Amino acid sequence: MLKRCLSGNRMLQKVSGEPGLPRLKGQISTSPAKNAYKFTTPLATSVRSVFSLPTQAQVVICGAGVVGNSIAYHLTRDGWTDVVVLDQHEIGSGTSHNGSGVLGLFKPSSERHFVTYSVNLIKTLQEQGYNLDFKQCGSLNLARTRDRTIALKRRLAYTKPSGLECEWLDRHEIKRLHPNLYTDDLEGGVWVPDDAVADPYAVCCTLASLAQRQGAKYFEGCTVKRIITDEVPHSQIVPRVTEVLTSEGPIKCEYFVNASGMWARNVGEQSSPKVRVPVFPAEHFYLHTYPVMEALDGLPVVRDYDSHMFCLTRNQEFIIGGFERHAKPAFDYGIPHNWRETLKGDYDQFGPIRGAAEHRLPLLREVEYQPLVNAPDNFTPDGKWILGETPEIDNYFVAVGMNGNSLQGAGGAGQAIAEWIMYGSPAKEMLAFDVRRFIDLHNNRRYLKERVREVVGRHYEILYPGQCEYRLARKLRCSPIYSEQESQGAVFGTRMGFERPLFFDVTHKRGDPPSQMPEGSFRKPAFFDCVREEYQACRENVGVIDLSSFTKIEVKSVGFDKNRQFDAEEMKSAGNQVVEYMQKLCSNDVNTPVGGVIHSGMQNERGGYENDCLLIRRTDNSYLMLAPTTQQTRIMDWMRRQITADACVSVTDVTSMYTVLSVVGPKSREMLSLMCNQNLSFHGHMAKEINIAYASGVLVLSFTHMGEPGYTLIIPAEYTLHIYNQLMKIGHDYGIRNVGMMTMRSLRVEKFIPFWAEELDSSVTPYEVGRGYKVKLNKEYFIGKFALMRQANQGMTRRLVHFTLDESFDPDEDIWPWGGEPIYRNGIYVGNTTSSAYGFTLNKMVCLGWVKHHDGKVVAPEYILGKSRFEIDIAGRRYPANASLQPPKMHVVRMDGFASYRPKLRGIVA
């Protein structure tokens, strides 16, 4: 039945233009688009006449767009044929119906793997005889400014070693490849010959047809009304999908996939518990010319980033599109049933992009245009796809948020979701696209509507590393001391919606307007001196870092009433429950006495990190866990999934109940002692609950996250402002300073401390990052133990290495490394940097990075430390680097070196 949907046999009728209307050169015609189509008969009728809705299926997919069809195709191709695909309208009638069809490979590696697979899949289908209008015409990625040149050359440097063919061209070489371009104002550009274009609607329909031939059943005009789960109220067990209620009847199923594009957020609300799917449609425009001789199909795709414009050719037409700096949210009050009729071409909104296109291709000033197409598409809060199994419901998958080009990632996303469903876990690292990177605020409709105005344009912006924070939808999650930090010159960034000081402006005075991030740079940042002063305070005096955004989770045995008197046997049993659970999850031995503090990883079955955390044993039957900020949803989900039905253990997110202040530096003990009148000399890593100033119940840890001597204070939120004010008052004579996340980065990179999502993810093991000493293979079973035992015996195929650039690198003049730079050993590519910072004690630029053996062998220490010449490529220039597998030897001032120092008291604080 779906043959009518295929290119070449679609049974589609072109809508003819109205006769008699004048077509003026350089103006847009008012007649319907030449490439608009309508179905001659409802496709849904034919499909329903062949199949009746089954009462059960293994997999139900909601949404027959290109992503949903890709998932169905990959499942059925690999033998999972009991698949039902539902669409409220017709196949490909949503955002997959329009689109540029551009397949761009010149992207960060996490995206490039998906797009590469999409290109190969579409190319293979074309070679098999399907008319998908696929052409590998290449692309020209243009630079008009010096900073854009640096941005493209940085990407060129780390893309080339991956095997993708790409090269830098000057303006004359660009002109030879695309004679229609105006190039006099260009610095140059990157040529990517393997970039391609295809017809997104043809691909969508072909995948649907193939999936149906392989066993999938399609039902159009069928709306999902409700997703039913086996939810048990107040249970710690994650509920599971059991049934889908539709307009045509119920279907019992094992798996449900929400691939419903613009409607995905609404579908997410049709279940209990509700599923967060933070997407929002923005108006997205395409302008087609009428056929012209100059629009040869082999011309490269043109991306003029600095003008936010792209242009391609298809069917002898130029197609102009772009990503506006200030986008328009679509559908203020929900998506109407007749949504296509409600959208009009906004010529004022699209005007700057059209003007940029006519500047870059002057011949467009003389051509005839078809009506402007308004084809809204889904965008996410961070501009990245949303993929994976949801934390709210087991076996409920999401594949949405394709951000203006659903075709580009559809092949790779479809394969990834299909493999995840079939094998129970993703086959590749997908942290950047994980649906669990969000919390409730990200799904707020007002938040999404505001954020989408900005996120569209960021696709073509120059995103200076660490210096390009979002402007809109801010100040939502704030520390209790946010206003005080702002008055003292804090420049904020966001992580998980939480406002965190990046650095403090040394020129700011109380009463001045809030400090702002200075203009971005790929070289020495404008805030360098601010970071240096904060760094020196941490090394020589006292620094205060607000880490309140950290995830905080309470883990305890349930059914344990602290108000009732328990005998020793009951206490031991309750304690054993939570200890056994945590011992299974953690690779370190966490059976520490009450008050003990343990740093541990939580591994998956492959030995990779699922979490990097700090555990405090609060009582016999409870722990408090500190974890990275971005883990708030992800690790809660993972931990809940490890709770068995007979386990009496609960995990509770208490992030908002506490703030975390890290007080670091050699004078921190003396200063804090004055505020609590207690001895703060701890034996090892321990925690004490003490009173600080007038506040009670403050948990003090003899541990910091950046390797400096000091303490971490976990404070009930209502006491935070009082304690902070007292810290700053008493600390005045100790040289106390506010410290931001940029300084924390410098401290930890210099000391070779790996962090989550930069060095650590689900594919990285403790041995690879030098943390094998924190893995206790001699304890009882823990998740990942057998994989780590194998690696301990067989060796590692990659290692995290500490690099310092030599004197040939000038930090005042040269382009800095910011992460992702390729690493060369004796002239051969062996890996990439992960993070970098200037080391103020070493007085050198420091990079952390992965090194693999160039022959795929085990990486022995001699491979790193022997006769090797390492270089790091920064935007095309290679700098010699010194490698080490150990943290550098740095002088550390002990806290007890200041025992005799007594400052002037400034008020009673204890």
C-alpha positions in Angstrom: 0.0 0.0 0.0 2.9 2.3 0.6 4.2 2.2 -2.9 2.3 5.3 -3.7 4.5 7.1 -1.2 7.7 6.2 -3.0 9.6 8.6 -5.2 8.7 7.9 -8.8 5.4 6.2 -8.0 3.8 8.5 -5.4 0.3 9.0 -7.0 0.8 12.6 -6.1 -0.7 15.4 -8.0 1.2 18.7 -8.4 -0.7 21.8 -7.4 -0.6 24.0 -10.5 0.1 27.7 -10.2 -2.6 30.2 -10.8 -2.4 31.6 -14.4 -2.1 35.2 -15.2 -0.1 36.4 -12.2 3.0 38.4 -13.1 6.5 37.2 -12.1 8.8 40.1 -11.5 12.5 39.6 -11.4 13.9 39.6 -7.9 10.4 39.4 -6.3 8.5 36.5 -4.8 5.6 35.0 -6.7 2.2 34.8 -5.0 1.3 31.6 -6.7 1.5 28.2 -4.9 4.9 26.6 -4.8 5.7 24.5 -7.8 7.0 21.7 -5.6 3.9 21.5 -3.4 2.0 18.2 -3.6 -1.3 16.9 -2.4 -2.5 13.3 -2.0 -5.1 12.3 -4.6 -6.8 10.0 -2.1 -6.3 9.6 1.7 -3.5 7.1 2.2 -4.9 6.3 5.6 -8.0 4.7 4.1 -6.0 2.2 2.1 -3.7 1.3 5.0 -6.6 0.6 7.3 -8.4 -1.5 4.7 -5.4 -3.8 4.6 -4.6 -4.1 8.3 -6.8 -3.9 11.4 -5.2 -2.5 14.5 -3.6 -5.4 16.4 -4.4 -5.9 20.1 -0.7 -6.2 20.9 2.8 -5.6 19.5 6.3 -5.8 20.7 7.1 -2.2 19.7 4.8 0.7 19.1 6.3 3.8 17.4 4.3 7.1 17.6 5.2 9.2 14.6 5.7 8.2 10.9 8.3 10.8 10.1 11.7 10.1 8.9 13.1 9.4 12.4 10.2 7.1 13.4 10.5 5.3 10.0 14.2 4.9 10.5 13.7 3.2 13.8 11.1 0.9 12.3 13.4 0.1 9.4 16.3 -0.8 11.6 14.2 -2.9 14.0 12.6 -4.9 11.3 15.8 -5.3 9.3 17.4 -6.9 12.4 14.5 -9.3 12.9 12.2 -7.4 15.3 9.2 -7.5 13.0 6.4 -7.1 15.5 6.4 -3.3 15.1 3.4 -1.0 14.8 3.9 2.6 13.6 1.1 5.1 14.3 0.6 8.6 12.8 -2.2 11.0 13.5 -2.1 12.2 9.9 -0.1 10.6 7.0 3.3 9.3 6.6 5.8 12.1 6.4 3.1 14.8 6.8 4.9 16.6 9.7 8.3 18.3 9.7 9.7 15.5 7.5 7.6 16.7 4.6 9.8 19.8 4.1 13.4 20.4 4.9 16.6 21.3 3.2 17.7 17.7 2.8 21.3 18.7 3.6 23.6 16.0 5.0 26.5 17.9 6.6 29.5 15.9 7.9 31.6 18.8 9.1 30.5 18.6 12.7 31.7 17.7 16.2 32.6 14.0 16.4 29.5 13.1 18.6 27.2 14.2 15.8 29.4 13.3 12.9 29.1 9.5 13.6 25.3 9.7 13.3 25.4 11.8 10.1 28.0 9.6 8.5 25.8 6.6 9.0 22.8 8.6 7.6 24.8 9.4 4.5 26.0 5.9 4.0 22.4 4.5 4.5 20.8 6.9 2.0 23.6 6.4 -0.5 23.2 2.6 -0.3 19.4 2.8 -0.8 20.0 5.1 -3.8 22.4 2.5 -5.3 19.8 -0.2 -4.8 17.5 1.7 -7.1 15.4 4.0 -4.9 15.1 7.5 -6.2 16.0 9.6 -3.2 17.6 12.5 -5.2 20.8 11.8 -3.3 23.9 13.7 -4.6 27.3 14.0 -2.9 27.8 17.6 -4.1 30.1 18.7 -1.3 29.9 21.8 0.8 31.7 25.1 1.1 31.8 26.5 4.7 32.7 30.1 4.4 34.5 32.5 6.8 34.2 36.3 6.5 36.0 37.1 9.7 39.2 36.1 11.4 37.5 34.6 14.4 35.3 32.5 12.0 38.5 31.4 10.3 39.9 30.3 13.6 36.7 28.4 14.5 36.7 26.6 11.2 40.4 25.8 11.3 40.0 24.4 14.8 37.2 22.1 13.6 39.3 21.3 10.5 42.2 20.2 12.7 40.2 17.7 14.8 38.0 16.5 11.9 40.8 15.5 9.5 42.3 12.7 11.6 38.8 11.1 11.7 39.2 10.3 8.0 36.7 12.8 6.7 38.2 14.5 3.6 38.2 18.3 4.1 40.6 21.1 3.3 41.0 24.9 3.7 40.5 26.9 0.5 41.3 30.5 -0.2 38.7 32.8 -1.9 40.0 32.0 -5.4 39.8 28.3 -5.0 36.2 28.7 -3.6 35.3 30.7 -6.7 36.5 27.9 -8.9 34.3 25.4 -7.2 31.2 27.7 -7.2 31.5 30.3 -9.9 28.3 32.0 -8.9 29.7 33.1 -5.5 30.9 36.6 -4.6 34.1 35.9 -2.7 35.9 39.2 -2.4 35.0 39.7 1.3 35.9 36.1 2.3 38.9 35.0 4.4 38.5 31.5 3.0 36.5 28.4 3.8 36.4 24.7 4.3 35.6 22.3 1.4 34.0 19.1 2.4 33.5 16.9 -0.8 31.5 14.1 0.9 28.7 16.4 2.1 25.4 15.5 0.3 21.8 16.5 -0.3 18.7 14.3 -0.6 15.0 14.6 -0.8 13.8 14.2 2.8 10.3 13.2 1.9 11.5 10.5 -0.5 13.8 9.1 2.2 11.0 9.2 4.7 8.6 7.3 2.5 11.2 4.8 1.3 12.1 3.9 4.9 8.4 3.4 5.7 7.9 1.2 2.7 11.0 -1.0 3.5 9.9 -1.3 7.2 6.5 -2.4 6.0 8.0 -5.0 3.6 10.1 -6.3 6.5 7.0 -6.8 8.8 6.1 -3.4 10.3 2.4 -2.4 10.2 1.5 1.3 9.6 -1.7 3.0 10.7 -2.4 6.6 9.5 -5.1 8.8 11.0 -4.5 7.0 14.4 -3.9 9.2 17.4 -2.2 8.2 20.6 -4.5 9.0 23.5 -2.7 7.5 26.5 0.3 5.4 27.4 -0.5 3.0 30.2 2.2 1.8 32.7 2.3 -0.6 35.7 3.0 2.3 38.0 2.8 1.5 41.7 2.3 4.7 43.8 5.2 5.7 46.0 7.3 2.8 44.7 11.0 3.3 44.0 10.8 0.9 41.1 10.6 2.6 37.7 7.2 1.8 36.0 7.1 0.1 32.7 5.1 0.6 29.5 2.3 -1.9 29.2 -0.3 -0.5 26.8 -1.0 2.3 24.3 -4.6 3.6 24.0 -5.3 5.0 20.6 -8.2 6.5 18.7 -8.6 3.1 17.0 -8.4 1.0 20.1 -5.8 -0.3 22.7 -2.5 -2.0 21.9 -0.6 -3.9 24.5 3.2 -3.5 24.0 6.6 -4.0 25.5 8.2 -0.9 24.1 6.9 2.5 23.1 8.9 5.1 21.1 7.9 8.8 21.0 9.1 10.0 17.6 6.3 12.4 17.1 8.3 15.5 16.2 6.5 18.8 17.1 3.8 16.8 19.0 6.4 14.9 21.2 6.0 17.1 24.2 2.2 16.7 24.2 2.6 12.9 23.8 4.9 12.9 26.8 2.1 14.3 28.9 -0.2 11.5 28.0 1.1 9.0 30.5 1.4 8.6 34.3 4.0 9.5 35.3 4.4 12.2 32.7 7.5 12.1 30.5 9.7 15.2 30.0 10.2 15.9 26.3 11.6 19.5 26.2 11.1 20.5 22.6 9.4 23.5 21.1 8.7 24.3 17.4 10.2 27.5 15.8 9.2 28.9 12.5 11.7 27.8 9.9 11.8 29.2 6.4 12.8 28.0 2.9 12.8 30.1 -0.2 12.8 28.4 -3.6 13.6 30.0 -6.9 11.9 28.9 -10.1 14.2 26.7 -12.3 17.2 28.6 -13.7 20.0 27.4 -15.9 22.7 28.4 -13.3 21.2 26.1 -10.6 23.2 23.0 -11.6 22.5 20.0 -9.3 26.2 19.4 -8.8 26.9 22.8 -7.2 28.2 22.6 -3.6 26.0 23.5 -0.6 27.0 26.9 0.6 27.0 27.8 4.3 27.7 31.4 5.0 27.8 31.2 8.8 28.4 34.8 9.5 25.2 35.7 7.6 23.3 32.7 9.1 22.4 31.6 5.6 22.8 28.4 3.6 22.0 27.7 -0.1 21.8 24.5 -2.1 20.4 23.5 -5.5 17.8 20.8 -6.4 15.9 20.3 -9.6 17.5 23.3 -11.1 16.2 25.5 -8.3 18.2 27.4 -5.7 16.9 26.7 -2.2 17.7 29.4 0.5 17.5 28.7 4.2 19.0 29.8 7.4 19.0 30.0 11.2 17.9 33.4 12.2 19.6 35.2 15.1 16.3 35.9 16.7 13.9 33.1 15.8 10.1 33.1 16.1 8.4 30.4 18.2 5.6 28.7 16.4 2.1 28.0 17.7 1.8 30.2 20.9 -1.2 28.2 22.1 -0.5 24.7 21.0 -0.4 23.1 17.5 -3.8 23.3 15.8 -5.1 20.5 13.7 -4.8 22.6 10.5 -1.4 23.9 11.4 -0.2 24.2 7.8 -3.0 26.7 7.0 -2.2 28.9 10.0 1.4 29.5 9.0 2.4 32.2 6.5 5.7 33.2 5.1 7.1 36.0 7.1 9.1 38.1 4.6 10.3 40.6 7.2 11.7 37.8 9.4 13.4 36.1 6.5 14.5 39.3 4.8 18.1 39.4 6.3 18.7 35.8 5.2 17.4 36.5 1.7 19.6 39.7 1.5 22.6 37.7 2.6 21.9 35.1 -0.1 21.7 37.7 -2.8 24.9 39.3 -1.6 26.7 35.9 -1.7 25.1 34.8 -5.0 24.4 38.1 -6.9 22.5 36.2 -9.6 19.7 35.7 -7.1 18.8 39.3 -7.5 17.6 38.6 -11.0 15.7 35.3 -10.5 12.0 34.6 -9.8 11.1 33.3 -6.4 8.4 30.9 -5.4 6.3 31.7 -2.3 8.3 31.6 1.0 7.7 28.2 2.8 7.2 28.3 6.5 8.1 24.8 7.7 8.3 24.8 11.5 10.7 22.4 13.1 11.5 21.2 16.6 14.3 22.7 18.6 15.7 21.7 22.0 16.9 23.9 24.9 20.6 23.2 24.0 20.3 22.7 20.3 21.1 18.9 20.5 19.0 15.9 19.6 17.0 14.1 22.4 17.5 10.4 22.3 17.2 7.5 24.6 15.1 5.7 27.3 13.2 8.1 29.6 13.9 8.2 33.3 10.2 8.3 34.2 9.1 5.1 32.4 11.0 1.9 31.6 10.9 0.9 27.9 9.6 4.3 26.9 12.1 5.8 24.3 12.3 9.2 22.8 13.8 10.3 19.4 13.0 13.9 18.7 14.4 17.4 18.6 16.2 17.3 15.3 16.8 21.1 15.3 15.9 22.2 11.8 17.1 19.1 9.8 15.4 15.9 10.6 17.0 14.0 7.7 20.6 14.6 8.8 20.5 12.6 12.0 17.6 10.3 11.2 19.6 7.3 10.0 22.1 7.3 12.9 19.4 8.0 15.5 17.2 5.3 14.1 20.0 2.8 14.3 21.0 3.9 17.8 17.5 3.7 19.3 16.8 0.3 17.6 20.0 -1.1 19.0 19.2 0.3 22.5 15.8 -1.4 22.4 17.2 -4.7 21.1 20.2 -5.0 23.3 19.2 -3.1 26.4 21.8 -0.4 26.3 23.3 2.0 23.7 26.0 0.6 21.5 27.9 4.0 21.5 28.4 6.9 23.9 25.3 9.2 23.7 25.8 11.5 26.7 25.5 14.6 24.6 22.0 13.6 23.4 20.7 11.7 26.4 17.1 12.6 27.3 18.2 12.4 30.9 20.2 15.6 30.7 17.1 17.6 31.6 15.0 18.4 34.7 11.5 19.7 35.0 12.3 23.3 34.3 13.5 22.4 30.8 10.0 21.1 30.0 8.3 24.3 31.1 6.4 25.7 28.2 7.3 29.4 28.9 10.9 28.4 29.3 11.0 26.6 26.0 9.2 29.3 24.1 11.8 31.9 25.4 14.8 29.7 24.8 13.8 28.7 21.3 14.1 32.4 20.2 17.9 32.1 20.9 18.8 28.5 20.3 18.0 28.6 16.6 20.6 31.2 15.8 23.3 29.6 17.9 23.6 26.9 15.2 25.6 29.3 13.1 27.1 31.5 15.9 30.7 31.5 16.8 30.6 29.7 20.2 33.7 30.7 22.0 34.5 27.9 24.5 33.3 28.7 27.9 32.4 32.2 27.0 29.0 31.9 25.2 26.3 31.5 27.7 22.6 31.7 26.8 21.0 35.2 27.3 17.3 34.1 27.5 15.4 32.0 30.0 17.9 32.7 32.8 17.9 33.2 36.6 15.6 30.3 37.2 17.7 28.2 39.6 19.8 30.3 41.9 21.9 29.8 45.0 20.7 31.6 48.1 23.8 33.8 47.8 23.2 34.7 44.1 22.3 38.3 44.7 25.3 38.8 47.0 27.6 37.2 44.5 26.2 39.4 41.7 26.8 42.5 43.8 30.4 41.4 44.2 31.0 41.1 40.4 30.1 37.5 39.6 29.7 36.7 35.9 27.4 33.7 35.7 27.0 30.7 33.5 24.3 28.0 33.7 24.5 24.3 34.1 21.2 22.4 34.3 19.5 25.8 34.6 21.5 26.6 37.7 23.3 30.0 37.8 26.9 29.4 38.7 29.7 32.1 39.0 32.2 31.6 36.3 34.5 34.3 37.6 34.4 37.5 39.6 35.2 40.8 37.9 38.0 42.4 39.8 37.1 45.9 38.5 33.5 45.6 39.8 32.4 47.7 42.7 29.3 47.2 44.8 26.5 49.3 43.3 27.8 48.9 39.8 25.5 47.3 37.2 25.9 43.5 37.1 29.1 42.4 35.4 28.8 40.7 32.0 30.9 38.2 30.0 33.4 40.2 27.9 33.7 39.7 24.2 34.7 36.1 23.4 38.1 35.1 22.1 40.0 31.9 21.0 43.1 33.4 22.5 43.9 34.5 26.1 40.5 35.4 27.5 39.7 38.8 28.8 39.0 37.4 32.3 42.5 35.9 32.6 43.6 38.3 35.4 40.4 37.6 37.4 41.1 33.9 37.3 44.7 34.4 38.3 43.8 36.3 41.4 41.2 33.7 42.4 43.7 31.0 41.8 46.3 32.7 44.0 43.7 33.0 46.8 43.1 29.3 46.7 46.8 28.5 46.7 48.0 31.0 49.3 45.0 32.3 51.3 41.3 31.3 51.2 38.9 30.9 48.4 35.1 30.3 48.5 33.5 28.3 45.6 29.8 27.9 45.4 29.1 24.3 44.3 25.4 24.4 45.2 24.5 23.2 41.7 26.0 19.7 42.6 23.5 16.9 42.6 22.7 15.7 46.1 21.0 12.3 46.7 20.0 10.7 49.9 20.2 6.9 49.9 18.8 5.0 52.8 17.0 1.9 53.9 13.3 2.4 53.9 10.9 1.5 56.7 13.4 2.7 59.2 11.7 5.1 61.7 14.4 7.2 63.5 11.8 8.1 66.2 11.5 4.5 67.3 14.0 2.6 69.4 15.6 -0.2 67.5 17.6 -3.1 68.9 21.1 -3.9 67.7 20.0 -6.6 65.3 17.4 -4.4 63.7 19.9 -1.6 63.3 22.4 -4.0 61.7 19.8 -5.3 59.3 18.7 -1.9 58.2 22.3 -0.8 57.7 23.1 -4.0 55.7 20.3 -3.2 53.2 21.7 0.1 52.1 25.4 -1.0 52.4 24.8 -4.0 50.2 23.0 -1.9 47.6 25.8 0.7 47.5 28.5 -1.9 47.5 26.9 -3.4 44.4 26.8 0.0 42.6 30.3 1.3 43.6 33.7 0.0 42.5 35.3 1.4 45.7 34.7 -0.1 49.1 32.0 2.2 50.6 31.4 0.2 53.8 33.0 3.0 55.8 32.2 3.9 59.4 29.5 6.5 60.1 31.1 9.9 59.3 33.4 8.4 56.6 33.8 10.0 53.2 34.5 7.9 50.1 35.2 9.0 46.5 34.0 6.3 44.2 32.9 5.6 40.7 29.8 3.7 39.8 30.4 1.5 36.8 28.3 -0.2 34.1 28.8 -3.8 33.1 31.5 -2.7 30.6 33.4 -1.0 33.5 32.6 2.5 32.2 31.5 5.3 34.5 27.9 5.8 35.1 28.7 8.2 37.9 31.6 9.9 39.7 30.5 10.7 43.2 31.4 11.5 46.8 29.6 9.4 49.5 29.2 10.4 53.1 28.1 7.7 55.5 25.5 9.7 57.6 24.1 6.9 59.7 24.2 3.1 59.8 21.4 3.0 57.2 22.0 6.1 55.1 24.4 7.9 52.8 24.4 11.3 51.3 25.9 11.5 47.8 27.4 14.4 45.9 27.5 14.0 42.1 28.1 16.2 39.1 25.5 18.9 38.4 24.4 17.4 35.0 23.8 14.0 36.7 20.7 15.1 38.6 18.3 13.2 36.4 20.6 10.6 34.9 22.1 9.1 38.0 18.7 9.1 39.9 17.3 7.1 37.0 20.3 4.7 36.9 20.2 4.1 40.7 16.5 3.5 40.8 16.8 0.9 38.0 19.3 -1.0 40.3 16.7 -1.4 43.0 15.2 -4.8 43.0 11.6 -5.5 44.0 12.5 -7.1 47.3 15.1 -4.3 48.3 14.1 -1.9 51.1 16.2 1.0 49.7 15.1 4.4 48.6 17.0 7.2 46.7 15.8 10.7 47.1 16.9 13.9 45.3 17.7 16.5 47.9 19.6 18.9 45.7 17.4 21.9 46.6 17.6 21.3 50.3 21.3 22.0 50.7 23.9 24.4 49.3 27.6 23.4 49.0 30.4 25.9 49.7 34.0 24.8 49.1 36.4 26.7 51.4 39.9 26.0 50.1 43.4 27.3 50.8 46.1 26.9 53.5 44.4 29.4 55.8 40.9 27.8 55.6 41.3 25.7 58.8 42.2 28.6 61.0 39.5 30.8 59.6 36.8 28.2 60.0 37.9 27.3 63.5 37.1 30.8 64.6 33.6 30.4 63.3 32.8 27.1 64.9 35.1 26.9 68.0 36.0 23.3 67.2 39.1 21.5 66.2 38.9 20.9 62.4 41.9 18.5 62.3 40.3 15.5 60.6 42.0 12.1 60.3 41.6 11.2 56.6 38.5 12.0 54.7 35.8 12.5 57.3 32.6 14.4 57.8 31.4 16.2 61.0 28.1 17.9 61.7 28.9 21.1 63.5 27.5 24.6 64.2 29.1 27.4 62.2 28.3 30.9 63.3 24.7 30.8 64.4 23.8 28.0 62.0 23.4 24.4 63.1 23.5 21.1 61.3 26.3 22.1 58.9 28.1 19.1 57.5 31.9 19.7 57.2 33.9 17.4 54.9 37.7 17.3 54.9 37.6 17.0 51.1 37.8 19.4 48.1 37.1 18.7 44.5 40.1 20.6 43.1 43.0 19.0 45.1 43.7 21.9 47.4 43.6 21.7 51.2 40.3 22.9 52.6 36.8 21.8 53.4 33.4 21.3 51.8 30.5 22.7 53.7 27.0 21.1 53.1 24.6 23.7 54.5 20.9 23.6 55.0 19.7 26.1 52.4 18.1 28.6 54.8 21.5 29.2 56.6 23.6 29.7 53.5 23.4 33.5 53.3 24.3 33.9 57.0 27.3 31.6 56.8 28.5 33.1 53.6 28.4 36.7 55.1 30.3 35.5 58.1 32.9 33.7 56.0 33.5 36.9 54.0 33.6 39.0 57.2 36.0 36.8 59.2 38.0 35.9 56.0 38.8 39.5 55.2 42.0 39.4 57.2 42.9 36.0 55.7 42.7 37.3 52.1 39.5 35.5 51.3 38.2 35.8 47.7 35.1 34.6 45.8 36.2 32.0 43.3 34.4 30.9 40.1 34.2 27.7 38.0 36.9 28.9 35.6 39.4 28.9 38.5 38.2 25.5 39.7 38.8 24.3 36.2 42.4 25.6 36.2 43.1 24.0 39.6 41.8 20.6 38.6 43.3 20.4 35.1 46.7 21.4 36.4 46.5 18.7 39.0 45.3 16.1 36.5 41.9 15.6 38.0 39.4 14.2 35.5 35.8 15.5 35.5 32.5 14.1 34.4 31.4 14.7 30.8 34.8 15.9 29.9 37.1 13.0 30.7 34.6 10.6 32.3 31.6 9.0 30.6 30.0 5.5 30.2 32.8 4.3 27.9 35.7 5.3 30.3 37.0 3.0 33.0 38.9 3.9 36.2 42.1 2.3 35.0 42.1 4.5 31.9 42.1 7.7 33.9 44.6 6.6 36.5 42.0 5.8 39.2 42.6 2.0 39.4 43.6 2.4 43.1 40.0 3.3 43.8 38.8 0.0 42.4 38.5 -2.7 45.0 38.5 -6.0 43.1 38.8 -8.0 46.3 35.4 -7.1 47.5 32.1 -8.8 46.7 30.5 -8.5 43.3 29.9 -5.0 42.0 28.6 -3.9 38.6 31.4 -3.9 36.1 33.8 -6.0 38.3 34.4 -8.7 35.7 35.1 -6.1 32.9 37.6 -4.3 35.2 39.3 -7.6 36.1 39.8 -8.3 32.4 41.2 -4.9 31.8 43.5 -5.1 34.8 44.9 -8.3 33.4 45.0 -7.5 29.7 45.9 -3.8 29.8 44.4 -0.7 28.3 44.1 0.4 24.7 44.0 4.1 25.7 45.1 6.3 28.6 44.3 9.7 29.8 47.5 11.8 29.7 48.6 15.1 31.3 50.3 17.4 28.8 52.1 20.7 29.2 52.9 22.8 26.1 56.5 23.9 25.9 58.0 27.4 25.6 57.1 27.6 21.9 53.5 28.3 22.9 53.0 32.0 23.8 49.8 32.3 26.0 49.6 36.0 25.3 49.6 35.8 21.5 48.8 32.3 20.3 45.4 30.6 19.9 44.6 28.6 23.0 43.7 24.9 23.2 40.1 24.6 24.5 39.5 20.9 24.2 39.1 18.5 21.2 42.5 19.3 19.7 44.2 16.3 17.9 47.3 14.8 19.6 50.2 13.5 17.5 53.0 11.1 18.6 56.0 11.1 16.4 53.9 12.7 13.7 51.1 10.1 13.9 47.6 10.9 15.2 46.9 9.1 18.5 44.0 11.0 20.2 42.4 14.2 21.3 42.5 16.6 24.2 39.5 16.7 26.5 40.0 19.8 28.6 42.6 22.4 29.1 43.5 25.4 31.2 46.4 27.7 32.1 48.4 26.3 35.0 49.4 29.3 37.1 51.8 27.3 39.3 53.4 25.4 36.4 53.3 28.6 34.4 52.3 26.6 31.4 49.3 25.7 29.3 48.0 22.3 30.5 45.9 19.9 28.5 44.4 16.5 29.4 43.8 14.1 26.6 43.3 10.6 25.4 46.1 8.6 23.8 45.6 5.4 21.9 48.3 3.2 20.3 48.5 4.0 16.6 48.5 0.2 15.9 45.6 -0.5 18.2 47.8 -2.3 20.7 47.8 -2.0 24.5 49.1 1.4 25.6 52.0 0.6 28.0 53.5 3.4 30.1 56.6 3.2 27.9 54.5 4.2 24.9 53.8 7.5 26.6 56.9 8.1 28.6 59.6 6.5 26.3 61.2 8.0 23.3 58.1 9.9 22.1 57.6 13.3 20.6 54.1 14.6 21.3 52.5 17.5 19.6 49.1 19.1 20.0 47.4 20.7 16.9 45.7 24.0 17.6 43.8 25.3 14.6 46.4 23.9 12.2 49.6 24.7 14.1 51.4 21.9 16.1 53.0 22.7 19.4 55.4 20.3 21.2 54.0 18.9 24.5 55.4 17.1 27.4 53.5 14.0 28.5 53.0 12.5 31.9 50.8 9.8 33.5 51.1 11.3 37.0 50.0 14.7 38.5 52.8 17.2 38.4 54.8 17.8 41.6 53.6 21.0 43.0 54.3 22.7 46.3 51.3 22.6 48.6 51.1 24.8 51.7 49.8 22.8 54.6 46.9 24.2 56.5 48.7 23.7 59.9 51.4 26.1 58.7 49.2 28.9 59.9 48.4 27.7 63.4 49.9 30.7 65.1 48.2 33.3 62.9 45.4 35.3 64.6 43.5 37.9 62.7 41.5 40.8 64.1 38.0 39.7 65.0 35.2 41.5 63.1 32.1 40.7 65.2 30.8 37.8 67.1 30.2 34.8 64.8 30.0 31.7 67.0 
